[in-house]
Amino acid sequence: MAARIYKPAKTAMQSGAAKTKDWVLDFEPEEPRTVEPLMGWTSSGDMRQQVKLRFDTKEEAIAYCERHGIAYQVFESARTVRRGLSYSDNFAFKRRDAWTH
């Protein structure tokens, strides 16, 4: 049983930074998912896949794993910050590319 410790990325459906400040600990699946033949639902007998623990810092998550004897991997992502653009920038004279329909 191995655990992953990471900071979740911002979803494509939100513009804010909600749920991206905490560190998340979740477990890797121990057994593959099975497909129920009648309805086509996927299921698993692994209950640890449903557990997601949130911590304020990476050190707290690592301390939790070491205290409970859980093997873990820490994934740190390189975040890129995009420059905010406004609608009027599409029509600016200093635009690099030609604006066409």
KOLZA-565080 format. One record per residue: residue number from 1; residue in three letters; x, y, z of N, C-alpha, C, O in turn. Coordinates in pm, 1 decimal. Atoms other than C-alpha are relative to their C-alpha. Layout:
residues N
NUM | ALA | X | Y | Z | X | Y | Z | X | Y | Z | X | Y | Z
...
END
This chain:
residues 101
1 | MET | 84.5 | -116.4 | 0.0 | 0.0 | 0.0 | 0.0 | 89.3 | 123.1 | 0.0 | 163.2 | 146.7 | 95.5
2 | ALA | -78.4 | -122.8 | 10.6 | 161.0 | 321.6 | -114.3 | -96.1 | 118.4 | -7.1 | -207.4 | 107.8 | -58.6
3 | ALA | 81.1 | -121.5 | 1.0 | 29.3 | 672.2 | -70.3 | 69.3 | 106.1 | -83.6 | 191.7 | 107.3 | -96.1
4 | ARG | -51.7 | -113.1 | 76.6 | 70.0 | 980.5 | -287.5 | -29.2 | 126.6 | 77.9 | -139.4 | 145.0 | 129.7
5 | ILE | 16.9 | -130.5 | -63.8 | 122.2 | 1323.9 | -138.0 | 25.5 | 104.9 | -107.7 | 132.7 | 108.1 | -168.1
6 | TYR | -12.5 | -99.1 | 106.4 | 61.0 | 1613.7 | -375.7 | -89.6 | 118.9 | 29.9 | -178.4 | 113.2 | 115.0
7 | LYS | 85.9 | -117.7 | -2.8 | -88.6 | 1957.1 | -415.2 | -86.8 | -6.0 | -124.7 | -33.1 | -7.4 | -235.5
8 | PRO | 84.1 | 14.4 | 118.8 | -391.9 | 1933.0 | -644.9 | 6.0 | 122.1 | -90.9 | 23.4 | 234.9 | -44.9
9 | ALA | -0.5 | -107.7 | 98.3 | -399.9 | 2138.3 | -962.1 | -138.5 | 62.6 | -8.2 | -238.1 | 2.3 | 31.9
10 | LYS | 126.6 | -69.0 | 19.2 | -669.6 | 2388.8 | -1040.7 | -76.3 | -67.4 | -112.9 | -18.3 | -98.7 | -216.9
11 | THR | 79.1 | 62.8 | 105.3 | -953.2 | 2236.0 | -1239.8 | -27.1 | 99.9 | -111.5 | -16.0 | 220.9 | -91.8
12 | ALA | 27.5 | -86.7 | 114.0 | -1043.0 | 2371.8 | -1580.8 | -133.6 | 72.4 | 13.6 | -160.3 | 167.0 | -60.4
13 | MET | 132.9 | -58.8 | -14.5 | -1392.1 | 2460.2 | -1460.6 | -5.2 | 114.4 | 99.7 | -112.8 | 169.1 | 124.0
14 | GLN | 2.7 | -109.0 | -96.5 | -1288.6 | 2720.9 | -1206.8 | 110.8 | 99.5 | -31.5 | 215.1 | 63.2 | -85.7
15 | SER | -101.4 | -101.3 | 24.0 | -1100.2 | 3045.6 | -1228.0 | 75.6 | 34.7 | 127.2 | 181.5 | 97.1 | 120.7
16 | GLY | -64.6 | -29.3 | -126.9 | -1012.3 | 3070.6 | -858.9 | 97.0 | -109.4 | 40.0 | 122.5 | -203.0 | -35.8
17 | ALA | -98.7 | 95.5 | -50.2 | -763.2 | 2879.1 | -648.8 | -58.9 | -86.5 | 110.6 | 13.7 | -128.8 | 200.5
18 | ALA | 63.9 | 80.5 | -103.2 | -1015.9 | 2685.0 | -439.8 | 53.4 | -142.6 | -1.9 | 77.6 | -199.2 | -108.5
19 | LYS | -45.4 | 138.1 | -20.2 | -899.2 | 2347.7 | -305.2 | 137.2 | -28.1 | -59.6 | 167.3 | -143.1 | -91.7
20 | THR | -134.2 | 21.8 | 52.4 | -544.9 | 2398.6 | -432.7 | 107.5 | 37.1 | 101.0 | 226.1 | 20.6 | 72.6
21 | LYS | -98.2 | -44.1 | -98.0 | -377.4 | 2529.3 | -117.1 | 44.7 | -112.3 | 93.5 | 155.9 | -107.4 | 146.1
22 | ASP | -32.2 | 109.5 | -90.5 | -384.2 | 2207.3 | 88.4 | 76.7 | -109.5 | -71.8 | 70.9 | -121.4 | -194.2
23 | TRP | -67.3 | 119.3 | 51.1 | -168.4 | 1899.0 | 43.1 | -93.6 | -117.9 | 19.6 | -158.2 | -129.2 | 123.8
24 | VAL | 92.5 | 112.0 | -2.0 | -362.6 | 1580.9 | -34.6 | 78.8 | -129.9 | 7.9 | 179.6 | -147.3 | -60.6
25 | LEU | -56.4 | 134.1 | -9.3 | -274.9 | 1226.1 | 67.2 | -108.5 | -96.4 | -44.9 | -215.0 | -102.4 | 16.5
26 | ASP | 92.1 | 105.4 | 40.3 | -450.2 | 949.3 | -123.9 | 78.6 | -126.4 | -31.1 | 199.8 | -122.1 | -52.5
27 | PHE | -63.6 | 129.9 | 13.2 | -377.6 | 581.9 | -170.5 | -8.9 | -50.8 | -142.8 | -107.9 | -27.2 | -212.0
28 | GLU | 1.6 | 63.6 | 131.1 | -284.4 | 397.8 | -488.1 | -87.4 | -124.1 | 7.3 | -94.0 | -187.9 | 112.3
29 | PRO | 88.2 | 117.8 | -3.3 | -526.9 | 120.0 | -585.9 | 79.6 | -129.2 | 18.7 | 185.4 | -148.3 | -41.3
30 | GLU | -65.0 | 128.4 | -25.2 | -436.1 | -225.9 | -457.1 | -50.1 | -108.6 | -94.3 | 21.6 | -204.4 | -123.1
31 | GLU | 55.1 | 99.2 | 91.9 | -664.3 | -418.7 | -691.1 | -69.4 | 72.4 | -114.6 | -117.1 | 184.5 | -97.2
32 | PRO | 62.6 | -69.5 | 114.5 | -802.2 | -339.1 | -1035.9 | -151.3 | 9.1 | 16.4 | -212.9 | -68.1 | 89.9
33 | ARG | 145.6 | -15.5 | -0.5 | -1156.0 | -219.4 | -1088.3 | -63.5 | -108.8 | -86.8 | -2.6 | -158.0 | -181.8
34 | THR | 73.7 | 99.7 | 77.5 | -1414.5 | -463.7 | -1218.5 | -124.3 | 66.2 | -58.8 | -178.4 | 161.2 | -2.3
35 | VAL | 118.2 | -53.3 | 67.2 | -1700.7 | -395.7 | -1457.8 | -116.0 | -94.7 | 26.3 | -106.3 | -214.3 | -1.2
36 | GLU | 119.4 | 78.6 | -25.5 | -2046.0 | -516.1 | -1352.7 | -66.1 | -27.3 | -134.8 | -94.8 | 67.4 | -208.0
37 | PRO | 42.7 | 31.6 | 137.1 | -2179.9 | -700.8 | -1659.8 | -138.8 | 51.8 | -37.8 | -160.0 | 85.3 | -154.3
38 | LEU | 135.4 | -39.0 | 35.6 | -2548.5 | -601.9 | -1640.9 | -12.2 | 150.4 | -25.7 | -64.3 | 191.0 | -129.6
39 | MET | 16.6 | -144.8 | 11.7 | -2530.7 | -225.2 | -1586.3 | 123.3 | 70.6 | -55.2 | 113.5 | 184.1 | -102.0
40 | GLY | -120.8 | -61.6 | 50.8 | -2170.6 | -158.5 | -1687.6 | 69.2 | 90.1 | 99.6 | 160.2 | 164.3 | 62.5
41 | TRP | -62.3 | -82.3 | -102.5 | -2080.2 | 9.4 | -1358.5 | 136.9 | -55.8 | 34.2 | 158.6 | -176.7 | 26.2
42 | THR | -130.5 | 45.9 | -46.5 | -1722.1 | -7.0 | -1240.4 | 0.6 | 3.3 | 152.3 | -53.5 | 94.5 | 214.7
43 | SER | -5.4 | 7.1 | -145.3 | -1653.3 | -112.6 | -885.0 | 134.4 | -56.2 | 42.6 | 211.1 | -108.1 | -38.5
44 | SER | -124.2 | 49.5 | -55.4 | -1368.4 | -206.6 | -658.7 | -23.7 | -38.9 | 144.5 | -107.2 | 21.1 | 212.2
45 | GLY | 10.2 | 40.5 | -139.4 | -1330.0 | -385.3 | -327.2 | 100.7 | 71.5 | 86.8 | 108.3 | 46.4 | 207.1
46 | ASP | -104.2 | -72.7 | -72.2 | -1047.8 | -152.6 | -227.4 | -60.4 | 125.6 | 61.9 | -90.7 | 221.6 | -8.9
47 | MET | 63.2 | -113.3 | -67.3 | -1188.9 | 85.6 | 33.5 | 93.7 | 119.7 | 15.6 | 47.3 | 231.7 | 36.6
48 | ARG | -93.8 | -111.3 | -19.8 | -871.6 | 294.5 | 58.9 | 0.0 | 96.1 | -117.5 | 51.2 | 207.4 | -104.9
49 | GLN | 8.7 | -91.9 | 113.3 | -935.9 | 443.3 | -285.7 | -94.2 | 115.4 | 30.2 | -85.2 | 220.4 | -33.6
50 | GLN | 97.2 | -104.1 | -31.7 | -1216.7 | 645.7 | -128.7 | 53.8 | 101.5 | 99.6 | -9.1 | 204.8 | 122.5
51 | VAL | -53.6 | -86.6 | -105.3 | -993.9 | 805.8 | 135.6 | 90.3 | 106.4 | -60.8 | 183.4 | 75.2 | -135.0
52 | LYS | -86.2 | -113.0 | 35.8 | -845.7 | 1150.8 | 70.9 | 16.4 | 84.4 | 123.9 | -80.5 | 138.9 | 176.8
53 | LEU | -28.6 | -80.5 | -117.9 | -679.0 | 1326.4 | 358.4 | 63.9 | 130.2 | -44.0 | 147.7 | 131.7 | -134.2
54 | ARG | -54.7 | -131.5 | 32.8 | -600.0 | 1698.2 | 345.5 | 82.9 | 51.1 | 117.4 | 44.1 | 37.9 | 233.5
55 | PHE | -90.9 | -54.7 | -100.2 | -311.3 | 1862.5 | 530.3 | 38.2 | 141.8 | -41.0 | 38.1 | 175.8 | -159.3
56 | ASP | -40.0 | -138.0 | 27.8 | -201.0 | 2223.3 | 560.0 | 139.0 | 7.5 | -62.0 | 164.2 | 91.8 | -148.1
57 | THR | -136.3 | -3.6 | 51.5 | 165.0 | 2146.1 | 490.4 | 43.1 | -139.5 | -44.5 | -16.0 | -240.4 | -6.2
58 | LYS | -56.5 | 126.3 | 46.2 | 368.3 | 1878.1 | 318.4 | 61.5 | -77.1 | 116.0 | 53.8 | -199.9 | 120.1
59 | GLU | -64.7 | 64.6 | -113.6 | 554.9 | 1807.1 | 641.3 | -101.1 | -72.5 | 88.7 | -70.1 | -178.1 | 143.9
60 | GLU | 103.9 | 66.9 | -78.6 | 229.1 | 1723.4 | 822.9 | -41.8 | -130.6 | -65.9 | -62.5 | -230.6 | 2.8
61 | ALA | 39.2 | 120.9 | 71.6 | 135.5 | 1471.5 | 553.5 | 108.8 | -106.6 | 10.8 | 78.3 | -224.6 | 28.0
62 | ILE | -110.4 | 95.1 | -11.5 | 481.0 | 1310.4 | 565.7 | 5.5 | -55.9 | 142.0 | 28.1 | -175.5 | 160.3
63 | ALA | -1.0 | 45.4 | -138.9 | 467.2 | 1293.7 | 946.8 | -113.1 | -99.8 | 25.9 | -94.3 | -196.4 | 99.9
64 | TYR | 111.5 | 92.9 | -14.1 | 126.1 | 1123.4 | 926.9 | 36.3 | -136.7 | -56.8 | 10.0 | -239.3 | 5.9
65 | CYS | -38.7 | 126.9 | 62.3 | 261.8 | 858.3 | 688.6 | 104.6 | -73.0 | 83.4 | 95.9 | -194.4 | 101.3
66 | GLU | -104.5 | 63.8 | -79.9 | 568.6 | 794.0 | 902.5 | -53.6 | -48.6 | 133.7 | -9.0 | -151.6 | 184.3
67 | ARG | 58.8 | 40.2 | -127.5 | 361.3 | 777.5 | 1221.6 | -81.3 | -128.7 | -13.2 | -85.1 | -210.4 | 78.9
68 | HIS | 84.1 | 117.6 | 21.4 | 130.0 | 513.6 | 1070.0 | 68.4 | -108.1 | -83.2 | 5.4 | -208.9 | -115.4
69 | GLY | -74.3 | 100.8 | 74.6 | 398.4 | 322.6 | 876.9 | -47.6 | -17.1 | -143.4 | -50.0 | -128.9 | -194.8
70 | ILE | 50.2 | 4.0 | 138.2 | 263.5 | 408.9 | 531.2 | 111.8 | 43.0 | -94.1 | 173.7 | 147.6 | -74.7
71 | ALA | -96.7 | -39.2 | 102.5 | 497.4 | 409.6 | 232.7 | -61.4 | 113.3 | -82.0 | -180.8 | 110.3 | -111.7
72 | TYR | 55.2 | -116.1 | 69.1 | 460.6 | 738.1 | 45.2 | 96.4 | 50.9 | -105.8 | 216.2 | 23.0 | -102.7
73 | GLN | -75.7 | -73.1 | 101.3 | 576.7 | 937.8 | -255.6 | -52.8 | 142.8 | -1.2 | -173.6 | 165.5 | 5.4
74 | VAL | 38.3 | -141.3 | 4.4 | 576.6 | 1317.3 | -269.5 | 16.8 | 49.2 | -142.8 | 123.8 | 35.7 | -202.0
75 | PHE | -2.2 | -56.1 | 134.6 | 489.4 | 1479.5 | -601.4 | -13.6 | 151.3 | 11.7 | -115.5 | 203.0 | 57.7
76 | GLU | 4.7 | -146.0 | -1.1 | 575.6 | 1846.2 | -631.1 | -9.6 | 47.7 | -144.0 | 72.5 | 11.2 | -228.2
77 | SER | 20.9 | -47.3 | 136.5 | 445.2 | 2022.3 | -938.9 | 62.1 | 137.5 | -18.1 | 68.2 | 218.1 | 74.7
78 | ALA | -52.6 | -132.2 | 34.5 | 604.8 | 2315.8 | -1111.4 | -116.8 | 81.5 | -53.8 | -165.6 | 56.0 | -163.9
79 | ARG | 114.3 | -81.0 | 41.0 | 329.8 | 2574.5 | -1129.7 | 45.5 | 114.4 | -88.8 | 148.6 | 176.9 | -64.0
80 | THR | -28.4 | -112.5 | 87.8 | 326.9 | 2827.3 | -1408.3 | -109.1 | 104.7 | 19.2 | -226.8 | 71.6 | 33.2
81 | VAL | 93.6 | -110.0 | -17.3 | 163.4 | 3164.3 | -1371.5 | -21.4 | 65.6 | -134.7 | 73.4 | 110.0 | -199.5
82 | ARG | 32.7 | -61.7 | 127.6 | -16.9 | 3297.1 | -1675.7 | -33.1 | 146.0 | 20.6 | -92.8 | 185.3 | 120.7
83 | ARG | 31.3 | -142.7 | -2.7 | -41.4 | 3663.6 | -1748.3 | -146.4 | 16.4 | -38.6 | -191.7 | -40.3 | -138.1
84 | GLY | 140.7 | -22.3 | 26.2 | -401.1 | 3778.8 | -1735.4 | -21.5 | 84.7 | -124.5 | 45.4 | 186.3 | -143.1
85 | LEU | 32.7 | -73.8 | 122.0 | -546.7 | 3896.6 | -2065.6 | -142.4 | 50.7 | 9.6 | -228.3 | -13.0 | 70.5
86 | SER | 135.0 | -52.3 | 4.1 | -847.5 | 4110.8 | -2118.7 | -54.1 | -12.6 | -143.2 | 20.6 | -38.9 | -237.5
87 | TYR | 63.8 | 10.6 | 130.8 | -1094.0 | 4106.5 | -2405.8 | 53.1 | 105.9 | -96.4 | 65.4 | 80.6 | -216.2
88 | SER | -47.1 | -107.4 | 87.2 | -963.1 | 4436.3 | -2537.9 | 139.7 | -29.0 | -56.5 | 178.0 | 30.2 | -157.4
89 | ASP | -131.5 | 36.9 | 53.4 | -616.3 | 4281.6 | -2585.7 | -10.3 | -69.9 | -135.5 | 87.3 | -72.6 | -210.5
90 | ASN | 18.9 | 62.8 | 131.1 | -760.4 | 4093.0 | -2884.6 | 6.0 | 102.1 | -113.2 | 38.1 | 66.7 | -226.6
91 | PHE | 8.2 | -102.4 | 103.0 | -792.7 | 4422.6 | -3071.5 | 109.5 | 105.8 | 12.6 | 102.3 | 209.7 | -53.1
92 | ALA | -105.4 | -98.4 | -24.4 | -478.2 | 4602.4 | -2952.6 | 91.0 | 14.2 | -122.4 | 111.7 | -81.7 | -196.7
93 | PHE | -90.3 | -24.3 | 112.5 | -243.2 | 4761.1 | -3207.6 | 135.2 | -68.1 | 20.5 | 203.5 | -99.5 | -77.0
94 | LYS | -128.6 | 64.1 | -27.6 | 59.6 | 4606.0 | -3036.4 | -7.6 | -152.9 | -7.9 | 87.4 | -222.1 | 29.0
95 | ARG | 18.7 | 144.9 | 11.4 | -76.8 | 4257.3 | -3102.7 | 101.2 | -58.0 | -98.1 | 127.2 | 0.7 | -203.1
96 | ARG | -104.8 | 60.6 | 83.0 | 186.6 | 4022.5 | -3248.9 | -56.0 | -59.7 | -128.0 | 0.6 | -39.5 | -235.4
97 | ASP | 58.7 | 66.0 | 115.4 | -38.7 | 3823.4 | -3482.7 | -114.2 | 83.0 | -56.5 | -173.6 | 165.1 | 13.3
98 | ALA | 112.0 | -69.3 | 61.9 | -294.0 | 3953.4 | -3726.2 | -129.6 | -58.1 | 53.1 | -142.6 | -179.6 | 68.2
99 | TRP | 127.2 | 45.1 | -48.3 | -645.5 | 3936.3 | -3596.8 | -94.3 | -21.0 | -117.5 | -123.0 | 73.0 | -191.6
100 | THR | 93.9 | 32.0 | 108.5 | -881.0 | 3763.1 | -3840.2 | -114.3 | -79.6 | 57.9 | -108.6 | -129.3 | 170.4
101 | HIS | 117.3 | 76.4 | -43.3 | -1216.7 | 3596.6 | -3819.4 | 19.4 | -143.6 | -31.6 | -68.1 | -225.4 | -3.2
END
